[in-house]
Amino acid sequence: MDYHNVATPGEIAGNPDTYPHGGGDETPRFASIAEMVKTLRPDMPARCFFPHALREAAETFLRGFPGIPHYAVKCNPAPHVLKGLFAAGIRHFDVASIGEIRSLRMLCPGAHLAFMHPIKSREAIAEAYFVHGVRDFAVDTFEEMHKILEATQAATDLSIHVRIAVPKGKIAQQDLSRKFGAEPDAAAQILRDADKVAHKVGVTFHIGSQCMDPADYTRAIECAGRVVAASGVSVDVFNVGGGFPVAYPGLEPPPLEDYFAAIQGAIKALKLPKGCQIWGEPGRALVAACETAVLRVELRKADALYLNDGAYGTLFDGRFFGLRYPAQLYRPGRKCGKALQPFRFYGPTCDGEDYVNGPFMLPADAREGDWIAVGQQGSYGKTLKTRFNGFYDEILAEIDPGAANVIKLRPRKSKSHVKEVTAQ
């Protein structure tokens, strides 16, 4: 491969189509969502960024997770989010593409990047290794490991992480072992093969998005532990993956401290080699609360509100995974009725599937010209946007650190206490 033709971070920075609306010093700042709506009266979707919520979430993981949190960049790759996490102390990132790698090298110099997508192109592997200094790669087949060795010219400083298929969490939103992960017997053999050629070896898995039961981590860790034991390999990294949940209306998970405690206890029972690093890959739990989408009502039909964003944009998770979002109506200079009623949302495209059932409890007199703030939009809301029918431009606004995100939800209170530990 001719690395003289590889895009550099500087070239990426000059490309306005690479993660547009990045949020720099020019981003307007407001004391609250209400002030933003009153001042801008946005005629396109607005994204309100709460930097303090991002910082609080980062501190929760840095303080409580029994290992090294790697932010799953796929969840929200926006520059203001990546830079905000880096500034808050997150120094490790789980990347899934060469695009994410290039962006992070530009925005967060010195960050540790782990290329944890189990299937990668040879070109992406080579650029990641030779241009961007990536040394950690995930695999779930012997063929992928062989591909990595060839693309890196049999490098001797690789860290190979074997992805194991584990049972999906009982109440998890999405099964991520259906597409990736080697079955236990195959994983043990791949681990033995990796131990012969890699500088460091590890195991990794994912129990599914939005896991609602901490015990699912215990079961998955036990499963991965049996693979490690069967392989006879002394692993350098044990990665418990992602799936850490956040609260939505009608969906209140246990507090993160309970998940940290479950992971801590299960890891301790494995008696891993001294110095083995414990990794995790939080995504949604780090960024969901840091952004709120503010959408305008374009028309009302009975209990249906037609908005300027929808299932092919910010509200993808609500349509295709049934999540409900906290919502609040804004009507600057005019009073809203106090009585509430359930509404459903329709998005702006011409497609009949562009709807979200909710229900969303809003003032019964909601009408055209109102704005609706939809919370918990820091995770996947922007990432999964399409440009179907010529949508979706948006504006970005930052909300001052002193402001409260009035539609942020919190999990149930914890019944456990977690102490910071490292693998022994």
C-alpha positions in Angstrom: 0.0 0.0 0.0 1.2 3.5 -0.8 1.0 5.4 2.5 1.8 8.7 0.7 -1.8 8.7 -0.4 -3.3 8.1 3.0 -5.4 11.0 4.3 -3.7 12.8 7.1 -5.4 14.3 10.2 -4.8 17.8 8.8 -6.5 16.9 5.5 -9.4 15.4 7.4 -9.7 18.6 9.5 -10.1 20.6 6.3 -13.0 18.5 5.1 -16.3 20.0 6.2 -18.1 16.7 5.4 -16.1 14.8 8.1 -18.4 14.9 11.2 -20.0 18.3 10.3 -21.3 20.7 13.0 -18.3 19.9 15.2 -18.9 22.4 17.9 -16.0 24.8 18.3 -15.6 28.2 19.8 -18.3 29.5 17.4 -21.0 27.3 19.0 -23.7 29.5 20.5 -24.1 29.1 24.3 -27.2 29.6 26.3 -28.2 29.4 30.0 -31.0 26.9 29.3 -33.0 25.1 26.5 -35.8 27.7 27.1 -33.4 30.5 26.4 -32.1 28.8 23.2 -35.6 28.3 21.9 -36.7 31.9 22.8 -33.6 33.4 21.1 -33.1 31.2 18.0 -36.6 30.0 17.4 -35.0 27.2 15.3 -36.7 26.2 12.1 -34.5 23.0 11.9 -33.6 20.4 14.5 -31.4 21.8 17.3 -29.0 19.7 19.4 -28.4 21.1 22.9 -25.1 19.9 24.4 -24.6 19.7 28.2 -20.9 19.5 28.7 -21.3 19.0 32.5 -23.4 15.9 32.0 -20.7 14.5 29.8 -18.1 15.2 32.4 -20.2 13.7 35.2 -20.6 10.5 33.3 -16.9 10.2 32.6 -16.1 10.8 36.2 -18.5 8.0 37.2 -16.7 5.5 35.1 -13.2 6.7 35.9 -14.0 6.5 39.6 -16.1 3.4 39.8 -15.4 1.0 36.9 -12.9 -1.7 38.1 -10.6 -1.2 35.1 -9.9 1.0 32.1 -13.0 2.4 30.3 -12.7 2.6 26.5 -15.4 4.9 25.0 -17.2 3.2 22.2 -16.9 5.9 19.5 -19.7 4.5 17.4 -22.2 5.8 20.0 -21.4 9.5 19.2 -18.4 10.5 17.2 -19.1 14.2 17.3 -15.9 16.3 17.8 -17.3 18.2 20.8 -18.2 14.8 22.5 -14.8 13.2 21.8 -12.9 16.3 23.0 -15.1 16.6 26.0 -14.5 13.0 27.1 -10.7 13.4 26.5 -10.7 16.6 28.6 -12.7 14.8 31.3 -10.0 12.1 31.6 -11.1 9.4 29.2 -7.9 8.4 27.4 -8.9 5.1 25.8 -11.3 4.6 22.9 -12.9 1.6 21.2 -12.9 2.3 17.4 -14.6 0.4 14.7 -13.4 2.0 11.5 -10.5 3.9 9.9 -12.7 7.0 9.9 -13.1 6.9 13.6 -9.3 6.4 14.0 -8.5 9.4 11.8 -10.9 11.6 13.6 -9.5 10.7 17.0 -5.9 11.2 15.9 -6.8 14.7 14.9 -9.0 15.6 17.9 -7.4 13.7 20.8 -3.6 13.4 20.2 -2.1 10.7 22.4 -5.3 8.7 23.0 -5.0 4.9 23.1 -7.1 3.4 20.3 -8.2 -0.2 20.2 -9.6 -1.4 16.8 -12.3 -3.7 18.2 -14.4 -4.4 15.2 -13.9 -8.1 14.5 -13.9 -7.8 10.7 -11.7 -5.1 9.0 -10.4 -4.5 5.6 -6.7 -5.1 4.9 -6.3 -1.4 4.0 -7.9 -0.3 7.2 -5.6 -2.6 9.3 -2.5 -1.4 7.5 -3.3 2.3 7.8 -4.3 1.9 11.5 -1.0 0.1 12.3 1.5 2.0 10.1 0.1 5.5 10.1 -1.8 5.8 13.3 0.1 3.6 15.7 -2.8 1.2 16.5 -1.6 -2.1 18.1 -4.8 -3.6 19.5 -7.0 -5.6 17.2 -10.0 -7.8 17.8 -10.7 -11.0 15.9 -13.3 -13.8 16.0 -11.8 -16.1 13.4 -8.4 -17.5 12.5 -8.7 -16.0 9.1 -9.1 -12.4 10.5 -6.0 -12.9 12.6 -4.0 -14.1 9.6 -5.3 -11.1 7.7 -4.0 -8.8 10.4 -0.6 -10.5 10.4 -0.3 -10.1 6.6 -1.5 -6.5 6.6 1.0 -5.5 9.3 3.8 -7.5 7.7 4.0 -10.0 10.6 4.4 -7.3 13.2 5.8 -8.5 16.5 4.1 -5.9 18.8 0.5 -6.7 18.1 -2.2 -7.2 20.8 -4.8 -9.7 19.6 -8.2 -9.7 21.4 -10.4 -12.8 20.7 -14.1 -11.9 20.6 -16.2 -14.6 22.3 -19.9 -15.3 21.7 -21.7 -15.1 25.0 -25.4 -15.4 25.8 -27.3 -12.2 25.3 -28.4 -10.4 28.5 -31.9 -11.4 29.4 -33.4 -7.9 29.0 -30.7 -6.4 26.7 -32.0 -4.3 23.8 -29.9 -5.9 21.1 -28.0 -9.2 20.7 -24.5 -8.4 19.5 -23.2 -12.0 19.7 -25.5 -12.9 16.8 -23.2 -11.2 14.3 -19.8 -11.4 16.0 -18.0 -13.8 18.4 -16.5 -17.2 18.2 -18.1 -20.1 20.0 -16.3 -21.2 23.2 -14.3 -24.1 21.7 -13.3 -22.2 18.6 -12.4 -19.1 20.7 -10.1 -21.2 22.9 -8.2 -22.4 19.9 -8.0 -18.9 18.3 -6.6 -17.7 21.7 -3.9 -20.4 21.6 -3.0 -19.5 18.1 -2.9 -15.8 18.9 -0.6 -16.5 21.9 2.0 -17.9 19.4 2.2 -14.8 17.3 1.1 -11.8 19.3 3.0 -9.7 21.8 -0.1 -9.6 24.0 -3.4 -11.5 24.0 -6.9 -10.8 25.4 -10.5 -11.8 25.3 -13.5 -9.6 24.7 -17.3 -10.0 24.4 -20.5 -7.9 24.3 -23.6 -9.0 26.2 -25.9 -6.6 24.2 -27.0 -3.0 24.2 -28.9 -1.5 27.2 -28.4 -4.4 29.5 -30.9 -4.2 32.4 -29.5 -6.8 34.8 -26.0 -6.7 36.3 -26.1 -10.4 36.7 -25.8 -10.8 33.0 -22.2 -9.5 33.3 -21.5 -12.1 35.9 -22.7 -14.9 33.6 -20.8 -13.6 30.6 -17.6 -13.1 32.6 -17.9 -16.7 33.8 -18.4 -17.9 30.3 -15.3 -16.0 29.0 -13.4 -17.3 32.0 -14.1 -20.9 31.0 -12.7 -20.1 27.5 -9.5 -18.7 29.0 -9.1 -21.7 31.3 -9.7 -24.1 28.5 -7.1 -22.4 26.3 -4.4 -22.6 28.9 -3.3 -19.0 27.9 -2.3 -16.4 30.3 -4.2 -13.4 29.1 -3.0 -9.8 29.3 -6.5 -8.2 28.8 -10.0 -9.2 29.9 -12.5 -6.9 28.2 -16.1 -7.0 29.5 -17.4 -5.0 26.5 -20.3 -2.5 26.6 -24.0 -2.7 27.3 -24.1 -0.3 30.3 -27.6 1.2 30.4 -29.2 4.5 31.0 -32.7 5.4 32.1 -35.7 6.0 29.8 -39.3 6.5 30.7 -40.6 3.1 31.8 -37.1 1.6 31.6 -35.2 2.2 34.8 -32.1 0.1 35.2 -30.2 -0.4 38.4 -27.5 2.2 39.1 -24.1 1.8 37.4 -22.5 1.0 40.8 -24.4 -2.3 40.8 -22.9 -3.2 37.4 -19.4 -2.2 38.6 -19.9 -4.4 41.7 -21.0 -7.4 39.7 -18.1 -7.1 37.3 -15.6 -6.6 40.2 -16.9 -9.7 41.9 -16.9 -12.0 38.8 -13.4 -10.9 37.8 -12.1 -11.5 41.2 -13.4 -15.1 41.1 -11.5 -15.8 37.9 -8.1 -15.3 39.6 -6.6 -13.8 36.4 -2.9 -13.3 36.1 -1.4 -10.5 38.1 -1.2 -7.4 35.9 -4.0 -8.5 33.6 -5.9 -5.3 32.5 -9.6 -5.1 32.8 -11.3 -3.2 30.0 -14.8 -2.0 29.4 -16.4 -0.3 26.4 -19.2 2.1 27.7 -21.0 4.1 25.0 -24.6 5.0 25.8 -23.9 5.3 29.5 -21.2 7.9 28.9 -23.0 10.2 26.4 -26.8 9.7 26.4 -27.5 12.5 28.9 -25.1 15.0 27.3 -27.4 16.0 24.4 -31.1 16.9 24.0 -32.8 17.3 20.6 -35.1 20.2 20.2 -37.7 19.7 17.4 -40.4 21.8 16.0 -44.0 20.8 15.6 -45.0 21.3 12.0 -48.6 19.9 12.2 -50.9 18.2 14.6 -53.5 15.5 13.7 -55.4 14.3 16.7 -52.8 12.6 19.0 -50.1 12.7 16.3 -47.5 15.5 16.2 -45.5 15.9 12.9 -42.0 17.0 13.7 -39.0 18.2 11.7 -37.0 15.1 12.8 -37.9 11.5 13.2 -37.1 7.8 12.8 -34.7 8.3 10.0 -32.9 10.8 12.1 -32.6 11.5 15.8 -35.4 9.2 16.9 -34.1 6.0 15.3 -33.8 4.0 18.5 -37.4 5.0 19.5 -38.8 3.6 16.2 -36.7 0.5 15.7 -35.9 -0.5 19.3 -39.0 0.8 21.0 -37.3 3.2 23.4 -39.3 6.0 24.9 -37.7 9.4 25.5 -38.3 12.0 28.1 -40.0 15.0 26.4 -40.9 18.5 27.3 -42.8 21.2 25.3 -41.6 24.8 24.9 -43.8 27.7 23.8 -41.9 31.0 24.2 -44.1 33.9 25.3 -47.2 31.8 25.5 -48.7 29.6 28.2 -49.1 25.8 27.8 -52.1 23.9 29.2 -51.4 22.0 32.4 -53.3 18.9 31.4 -51.2 16.2 29.7 -52.0 13.6 27.2 -50.1 10.9 25.3 -48.8 11.7 21.8 -47.1 9.8 19.0 -44.5 11.4 16.7 -44.2 11.4 12.9 -41.0 12.5 11.3 -40.5 14.8 8.2 -39.9 12.3 5.5 -42.5 10.9 3.1 -42.0 7.4 4.3 -44.8 5.7 6.3 -42.3 4.0 8.6 -41.1 7.4 9.9 -43.0 7.4 13.2 -42.4 6.8 16.9 -45.3 5.5 19.0 -44.0 6.7 22.4 -46.3 7.5 24.1 -45.0 10.9 24.9 -46.8 12.8 27.7 -47.1 16.4 26.7 -49.6 19.3 27.2 -52.9 18.4 25.6 -52.9 21.7 23.6 -49.7 21.0 21.8 -49.8 22.5 18.3 -47.9 23.7 15.3 -45.1 26.1 16.2 -44.3 24.5 19.5 -40.9 23.0 20.2 -40.4 19.7 21.9 -37.2 18.9 23.7 -36.4 15.1 23.5 -33.9 13.9 26.1 -31.2 11.2 26.2 -30.1 12.0 22.6 -26.4 11.9 23.2 -26.2 8.2 22.2 -26.9 7.2 18.6 -29.3 10.0 17.9 -26.9 11.9 15.6 -24.9 8.8 14.6 -27.8 7.0 13.0 -29.1 10.0 11.0 -29.7 9.5 7.3 -30.2 12.2 4.7 -33.4 10.6 3.4 -35.6 13.1 1.4 -32.9 15.8 1.8 -33.1 16.0 5.6 -31.3 16.6 8.2 -29.4 19.8 8.7 -29.3 20.9 12.3 -27.8 23.5 14.6 -25.7 22.9 17.7 -26.0 24.9 20.9 -24.1 24.5 24.2 -25.9 24.8 27.5 -24.0 26.5 30.3 -22.5 24.2 33.0 -24.7 25.7 35.6 -28.0 24.8 33.9 -30.0 21.7 34.8 -31.1 19.3 32.1 -34.7 19.2 33.3 -35.5 16.1 31.3 -32.5 14.0 32.3 -33.5 10.7 33.9 -31.6 8.9 36.6 -31.6 5.1 37.5 -32.8 3.6 40.7 -30.9 4.3 43.9 -28.0 2.0 44.5 -28.0 -0.6 47.3 -24.3 -1.4 46.9 -21.1 0.3 47.5 -18.1 -0.2 45.1 -14.5 0.2 45.9 -11.9 0.8 43.2 -9.9 -2.3 42.4 -7.4 -3.6 39.9 -6.9 -7.1 38.6 -4.8 -9.2 40.9 
